[in-house]
Amino acid sequence: MNEKIEWSDVPAEVQKTITENGGSGNIEEIKKKTEAVGGGLKSIYAAEVRKTDGSKIEIKVDEDGNLIESDRD
């Protein structure tokens, strides 16, 4: 299940990775979901970022701040 969360609720390591990969874009939405990974559960954060040129990018990061995926629309 995806849960919308506030930027202030995102762990610092995750914020750092999203900021590094989103550049100067505006974060429009952040969702958190829990997935089974390697026999355990991990939180995955997905941020939708609107770039200054109007394009959108989705950045997925695990709870440890590791970039999982970065997709441009």
N, C-alpha and C positions, 0 to 999 in steps of 0.2 A: 504494500500500500504506500502510495506517495503522500507525503504530508508537507504542506507549505510551511516554511519557517521564516523567521526574520534573520537578517544578516547578523544581528547581535547574538543569535543562538548558534551560529556556525563556529566550530572550533577554530582557533587561530591558525593552525597548520593548513586547514582547508581554505580559510580566507586568503592566505598567502598564495596558494596555488591558483585559486580562481583569479585573484588580482593579477598575478604574473601572466596568466594566459588570456585574460580578458582585456589587457591593455587599458586604454583610457575609456573603455565602453561603460555603459550604464547597466547595472545589474537590475533586470526587470523582475525576476522571480527566482526563488531557490526552493527546491524540493528535497526532502530527505526520505530515503527508503532503506529498509533493512533487507539484506540478501544473504543467502547461505553461501559462504565462500570457504572452501577447504575444510569442511567439517565444522565450521563455526559461523557465527552471524557477524556481519559487518554493516555499518551504516555507509550508504552511498549518497553523496550530495550532487545534485544536478542544478546548475545555474544557467539561466538564459540571460545572455548579455547582448545589448544593442550597441553595436559599434558606432563611432562617430560618422561613418559613411552611410548609416542606415541599415547595414546588414546585421544579421543575428548570428550568434554563435552559442552552442550549448557545450558546457564544460562539465564533465563528470569527474568527481574526485572521491577517493575513499576516505574513511575517517582519520587515516594517518597522514593525509595531505598528498597522497600519491595520485598523479593524473592518470585517469583511466581512459578518457576519450575526450576529444575536442572536435566538434562537428560544426561546420559553417552551413548556414541555410542558403 
